[in-house]
Amino acid sequence: MSAVNACTRSPIDKTYHDKKRKDFKGHPAEFKKATIALARQRHKVIYRILVKGEIYDASRLAASTVERARNTAV
């Protein structure tokens, strides 16, 4: 539920979900697999905040997302 809601509220999450949908294009459950992938990524962020004590920084997350997109485009 969190991942589905994040797609409508967060541009970073929406971009990641769209990228995963493109990756799973042609699969019978592309939306479901992309949503599970987004949920897993969100779980990793929550884990780092709660267990490792890292501070959430949306700008750092956005910068890493853009950097990763540039590296895969090349």
MARBA-3410 file (N, C-alpha, C, O; in Angstrom, 1 decimal):
74
0.8,-1.2,0.0,0.0,0.0,0.0,0.9,1.3,0.0,0.6,2.3,-0.7 ~ 2.0,1.2,0.7,2.9,2.4,0.8,3.5,2.7,-0.6,3.6,3.8,-1.0 ~ 3.9,1.6,-1.3,4.5,1.8,-2.6,3.5,2.4,-3.6,3.8,3.2,-4.4 ~ 2.3,1.9,-3.6,1.2,2.4,-4.5,0.9,3.8,-4.2,0.8,4.7,-5.1 ~ 0.8,4.2,-2.9,0.6,5.6,-2.5,1.8,6.5,-2.9,1.6,7.6,-3.3
3.0,6.0,-2.8,4.2,6.8,-3.1,4.2,7.1,-4.5,4.8,8.2,-4.9 ~ 3.7,6.3,-5.4,3.7,6.6,-6.8,2.9,7.8,-7.2,3.2,8.5,-8.1 ~ 1.9,8.1,-6.4,1.1,9.3,-6.7,1.6,10.6,-6.0,1.3,11.7,-6.4 ~ 2.4,10.4,-4.9,2.9,11.5,-4.1,4.3,11.9,-4.3,4.7,13.1,-4.2 ~ 5.2,11.0,-4.7,6.6,11.3,-4.8,7.1,11.1,-6.2,7.0,10.1,-6.8
7.7,12.2,-6.8,8.2,12.1,-8.2,9.4,11.1,-8.3,9.5,10.5,-9.3 ~ 10.2,11.0,-7.2,11.3,10.0,-7.3,10.7,8.6,-7.3,11.2,7.8,-8.1 ~ 9.8,8.3,-6.5,9.2,7.0,-6.5,8.4,6.7,-7.8,8.5,5.6,-8.3 ~ 7.7,7.7,-8.3,7.0,7.5,-9.6,8.0,7.2,-10.7,7.7,6.3,-11.5 ~ 9.1,7.9,-10.7,10.1,7.7,-11.8,10.7,6.3,-11.6,10.9,5.6,-12.6
11.0,5.8,-10.4,11.5,4.5,-10.2,10.5,3.4,-10.6,10.9,2.4,-11.3 ~ 9.2,3.6,-10.3,8.2,2.7,-10.7,8.0,2.6,-12.2,7.9,1.5,-12.7 ~ 8.1,3.8,-12.8,8.0,3.8,-14.3,9.2,3.1,-14.9,9.0,2.4,-15.9 ~ 10.3,3.3,-14.4,11.5,2.6,-14.9,11.4,1.1,-14.8,11.7,0.3,-15.7 ~ 10.9,0.7,-13.6,10.8,-0.8,-13.4,9.7,-1.4,-14.3,9.8,-2.5,-14.8
8.6,-0.6,-14.5,7.6,-1.1,-15.5,8.2,-1.2,-16.9,7.8,-2.2,-17.6 ~ 9.0,-0.3,-17.3,9.7,-0.5,-18.5,10.6,-1.7,-18.6,10.7,-2.4,-19.6 ~ 11.3,-1.9,-17.4,12.2,-3.1,-17.4,11.4,-4.4,-17.5,11.9,-5.4,-18.0 ~ 10.2,-4.5,-16.9,9.3,-5.7,-16.9,8.3,-5.7,-18.1,7.4,-6.5,-18.1 ~ 8.5,-4.8,-19.1,7.6,-4.7,-20.2,7.5,-6.1,-20.9,8.4,-6.8,-21.1
6.2,-6.5,-21.1,5.9,-7.8,-21.7,5.6,-8.9,-20.7,5.1,-9.9,-21.1 ~ 6.0,-8.7,-19.5,5.7,-9.6,-18.4,4.2,-9.5,-18.1,3.7,-8.4,-18.1 ~ 3.5,-10.6,-17.8,2.1,-10.6,-17.6,1.7,-9.7,-16.3,0.6,-9.2,-16.3 ~ 2.6,-9.6,-15.4,2.3,-8.8,-14.2,3.3,-7.7,-14.0,3.9,-7.5,-12.9 ~ 3.5,-6.9,-15.0,4.5,-5.8,-15.0,4.3,-4.8,-13.9,5.2,-4.4,-13.2
3.0,-4.4,-13.7,2.7,-3.4,-12.7,2.9,-4.0,-11.3,3.5,-3.3,-10.4 ~ 2.5,-5.2,-11.1,2.7,-5.9,-9.8,4.2,-6.0,-9.4,4.6,-5.7,-8.3 ~ 5.0,-6.4,-10.4,6.5,-6.6,-10.2,7.1,-5.3,-9.9,8.0,-5.2,-9.1 ~ 6.7,-4.2,-10.6,7.3,-2.9,-10.4,6.9,-2.4,-9.1,7.7,-1.7,-8.4 ~ 5.7,-2.6,-8.6,5.3,-2.2,-7.3,6.0,-2.9,-6.2,6.4,-2.3,-5.2
6.3,-4.2,-6.4,7.1,-4.9,-5.4,8.5,-4.4,-5.3,9.1,-4.3,-4.3 ~ 9.1,-4.1,-6.5,10.4,-3.6,-6.5,10.5,-2.2,-5.8,11.4,-2.0,-5.1 ~ 9.5,-1.4,-6.0,9.4,-0.1,-5.3,9.3,-0.3,-3.8,9.9,0.4,-3.0 ~ 8.4,-1.2,-3.4,8.3,-1.5,-2.0,9.6,-2.0,-1.4,9.9,-1.6,-0.2 ~ 10.3,-2.8,-2.1,11.6,-3.3,-1.6,12.6,-2.1,-1.4,13.3,-2.1,-0.4
12.6,-1.2,-2.3,13.5,0.0,-2.2,13.1,0.9,-1.0,14.0,1.3,-0.3 ~ 11.8,1.0,-0.8,11.3,1.8,0.3,11.7,1.1,1.6,12.0,1.8,2.6 ~ 11.6,-0.2,1.6,12.0,-1.0,2.8,13.4,-0.7,3.1,13.8,-0.6,4.3 ~ 14.3,-0.7,2.1,15.7,-0.5,2.4,16.0,0.9,3.0,16.8,1.0,3.9 ~ 15.3,1.9,2.6,15.4,3.2,3.1,15.0,3.2,4.6,15.6,3.8,5.5
13.8,2.6,4.9,13.3,2.6,6.2,14.3,1.8,7.1,14.5,2.2,8.3 ~ 14.8,0.7,6.6,15.8,-0.1,7.4,17.0,0.8,7.8,17.5,0.7,8.9 ~ 17.5,1.5,6.8,18.7,2.3,7.1,18.4,3.4,8.1,19.3,3.8,8.9 ~ 17.2,3.9,8.1,16.8,5.0,9.1,16.7,4.4,10.4,17.2,4.9,11.4 ~ 15.9,3.3,10.5,15.6,2.7,11.9,16.7,1.9,12.5,17.0,2.1,13.7
17.4,1.1,11.7,18.4,0.2,12.3,19.8,0.8,12.3,20.5,0.8,13.3 ~ 20.2,1.4,11.2,21.5,2.0,11.1,21.6,3.4,11.6,22.7,3.9,11.8 ~ 20.5,4.0,11.8,20.5,5.4,12.4,20.9,6.5,11.4,21.2,7.6,11.8 ~ 20.8,6.2,10.1,21.1,7.2,9.1,20.0,8.3,9.0,18.8,8.0,9.4 ~ 20.3,9.4,8.6,19.3,10.5,8.5,18.8,10.5,7.1,19.6,10.5,6.1
17.5,10.6,6.9,16.9,10.7,5.6,17.1,12.0,5.0,16.8,13.1,5.6 ~ 17.7,12.0,3.8,17.9,13.2,3.0,17.4,13.1,1.6,18.0,12.4,0.8 ~ 16.2,13.7,1.4,15.6,13.5,0.1,16.4,14.1,-1.1,16.4,13.5,-2.2 ~ 17.2,15.1,-0.8,18.0,15.7,-1.9,19.1,14.7,-2.3,19.5,14.6,-3.4 ~ 19.7,14.0,-1.3,20.7,13.0,-1.5,20.2,11.8,-2.3,20.8,11.3,-3.2
18.9,11.4,-1.9,18.3,10.3,-2.6,18.0,10.7,-4.1,18.2,9.9,-5.0 ~ 17.5,11.9,-4.3,17.3,12.4,-5.7,18.5,12.5,-6.5,18.5,12.1,-7.6 ~ 19.6,13.0,-5.9,20.9,13.0,-6.6,21.4,11.7,-7.0,21.9,11.5,-8.1 ~ 21.3,10.7,-6.1,21.8,9.4,-6.4,20.9,8.7,-7.5,21.4,8.0,-8.3 ~ 19.6,9.0,-7.5,18.7,8.5,-8.5,19.1,9.1,-9.9,19.1,8.3,-10.9
19.3,10.4,-9.9,19.7,11.0,-11.2,21.0,10.5,-11.7,21.2,10.2,-12.9 ~ 22.0,10.3,-10.8,23.3,9.8,-11.1,23.2,8.4,-11.7,23.9,8.0,-12.7 ~ 22.4,7.5,-11.1,22.2,6.2,-11.5,21.6,6.2,-12.9,21.9,5.4,-13.8 ~ 20.6,7.1,-13.1,19.9,7.1,-14.4,20.9,7.6,-15.5,20.9,7.1,-16.6 ~ 21.8,8.5,-15.2,22.8,8.9,-16.2,23.8,7.8,-16.5,24.1,7.6,-17.7
24.2,7.0,-15.5,25.1,5.9,-15.7,24.5,4.8,-16.6,25.2,4.2,-17.4 ~ 23.2,4.6,-16.4,22.6,3.5,-17.2,22.3,4.0,-18.6,22.1,3.2,-19.5 ~ 22.1,5.3,-18.8,21.8,5.9,-20.1,23.0,5.8,-21.1,22.9,5.8,-22.3 ~ 24.2,5.8,-20.5,25.5,5.8,-21.3,25.8,4.5,-21.8,26.8,4.4,-22.5
END
